[in-house]
Amino acid sequence: MSYFEECLRLGEWLSEADRRALYRYLLKSNNDTYGVQIDLLLRNSSLKRNIANGEIFYTLLNSTVAYKARKIGSEEFTSDMRTIKLTGIQIIDLQKLKKFFAQSDVDVMQNFPLPGANPQTEGGFGIDTFPYYSLAYYSNGKSRLIGFINKIKTSDREILTKLRNL
């Protein structure tokens, strides 16, 4: 079993460093897939996707993209978990949406993992306050400059290597 497949089963047992590395891994490895899915979202104003044991539902309304999630087989979606505002500049919006998709994948993997050895609690839907694509994540909501410096110092090399080795 690859480390990525293991991560699909760990859920809430994923460490913060694992989740951050997963985000970076998904962003790079799914770049083309996300591009196709973004095109579908922009054309249809909605998109459903599955990852791990969860389903993600994206909506586009008035230049704002939001996502909801639910466990596969569940009746109800969560309320909107995250939103982003599009700029209207295609190249910028494409990059923002790819980051948004990778973040939502990690959020859903954390909350709705595939069945595995580790027991999962049935609490609410938990996400990090600040997404990994935000400098606020690296500064805990403080200065963007501090966030930029901390982001440069952050290394996920070891976990990324494990994820890339299938």
C-alpha positions in Angstrom: 0.0 0.0 0.0 1.4 3.4 -0.9 1.6 6.2 1.6 -1.1 8.1 -0.3 -3.5 5.1 0.0 -2.7 5.0 3.7 -3.5 8.7 4.0 -6.9 8.1 2.5 -7.6 5.8 5.5 -6.1 7.9 8.3 -8.6 10.7 8.4 -8.5 12.6 11.7 -5.2 10.7 12.5 -3.4 12.7 9.8 -0.9 15.2 11.4 -0.9 18.8 10.4 2.4 18.2 8.5 0.8 15.2 6.7 -2.2 17.3 5.7 0.0 20.2 4.5 2.2 17.8 2.4 -0.9 16.1 1.0 -2.2 19.5 -0.1 1.0 20.2 -1.9 1.1 16.7 -3.4 -2.5 16.9 -4.6 -2.0 20.3 -6.1 0.9 19.1 -8.2 -0.3 15.6 -9.1 -3.9 16.6 -9.9 -3.0 19.8 -11.8 -4.4 18.6 -15.1 -7.5 16.9 -13.5 -8.3 20.0 -11.5 -8.0 22.0 -14.8 -10.7 19.9 -16.5 -12.9 19.9 -13.4 -12.6 23.7 -13.1 -13.7 24.1 -16.7 -16.8 22.0 -15.9 -17.5 24.1 -12.8 -17.2 27.4 -14.7 -19.5 26.1 -17.5 -22.2 24.5 -15.3 -21.9 26.6 -12.1 -21.7 23.4 -10.1 -19.6 20.3 -9.8 -19.7 17.1 -7.7 -16.5 15.1 -7.0 -15.5 12.2 -4.7 -12.4 11.6 -2.7 -11.8 9.0 0.0 -15.2 8.3 1.5 -16.5 11.8 0.9 -18.4 13.7 -1.8 -17.7 17.4 -2.5 -20.2 19.7 -4.1 -18.9 23.0 -5.5 -21.1 25.9 -6.5 -20.4 29.1 -8.4 -22.6 32.1 -7.7 -21.8 35.7 -8.4 -18.1 35.1 -8.8 -17.9 33.2 -5.5 -17.1 29.5 -5.4 -18.1 27.5 -2.3 -18.0 23.9 -1.4 -20.0 21.6 0.8 -19.2 18.0 1.7 -20.8 14.8 2.9 -19.9 11.2 3.6 -20.8 9.0 0.6 -24.2 7.6 1.1 -25.2 10.3 3.5 -28.3 12.4 2.8 -27.2 15.9 3.9 -24.3 18.1 2.9 -22.5 20.3 5.4 -23.1 24.0 5.1 -20.6 25.8 2.9 -17.1 25.0 4.4 -14.9 27.5 2.4 -15.5 30.1 -0.2 -13.3 32.1 -2.6 -14.0 35.1 -4.6 -12.9 35.0 -8.3 -11.2 38.0 -9.8 -12.4 37.7 -13.4 -8.8 37.2 -14.6 -8.7 33.7 -16.0 -5.0 32.8 -15.2 -5.3 34.0 -11.6 -8.7 32.3 -11.1 -7.5 29.0 -12.5 -4.6 29.0 -10.0 -6.9 30.0 -7.1 -9.4 27.3 -8.0 -6.7 24.6 -8.2 -5.5 25.5 -4.7 -9.1 25.6 -3.5 -9.7 22.1 -4.9 -6.6 20.6 -3.3 -7.6 22.2 0.0 -11.1 20.8 -0.2 -9.7 17.3 -1.0 -7.5 17.4 2.1 -10.4 18.6 4.2 -12.7 15.8 3.0 -9.9 13.2 3.4 -9.5 14.3 7.0 -13.2 14.1 7.7 -14.4 11.2 5.6 -11.6 8.7 5.2 -11.9 5.2 3.7 -12.5 2.5 6.3 -9.2 1.5 8.0 -7.7 0.3 11.2 -7.9 3.6 13.1 -11.3 4.4 14.7 -12.8 7.7 13.6 -15.1 9.9 15.7 -18.4 10.9 14.3 -18.2 14.5 15.4 -18.7 17.5 13.1 -16.8 18.5 10.0 -13.4 19.8 11.1 -11.1 22.0 9.0 -8.1 24.2 9.6 -9.0 27.8 10.2 -6.7 29.0 7.5 -6.2 27.1 4.2 -2.7 26.0 3.2 -2.8 28.4 0.2 -3.1 31.4 2.5 -0.1 33.2 4.1 -2.4 33.6 7.1 -1.9 29.8 7.7 1.8 30.2 8.1 1.5 33.2 10.4 -1.6 32.0 12.4 -3.6 34.9 11.1 -1.0 37.6 11.6 1.1 39.5 9.2 1.5 38.4 5.5 5.2 39.1 5.8 5.6 36.7 8.7 3.5 34.2 6.8 5.7 34.5 3.8 8.9 34.0 5.9 7.4 31.0 7.7 6.2 29.5 4.5 9.8 29.6 3.1 11.1 28.0 6.2 8.5 25.2 6.1 9.8 21.9 4.6 7.5 19.0 3.8 10.2 17.3 1.8 10.3 14.0 3.7 6.5 13.5 3.6 6.3 14.6 -0.1 8.9 12.0 -1.0 6.9 9.3 0.7 3.7 10.5 -1.2 5.5 10.5 -4.5 6.9 7.0 -4.1 4.1 4.8 -5.3 
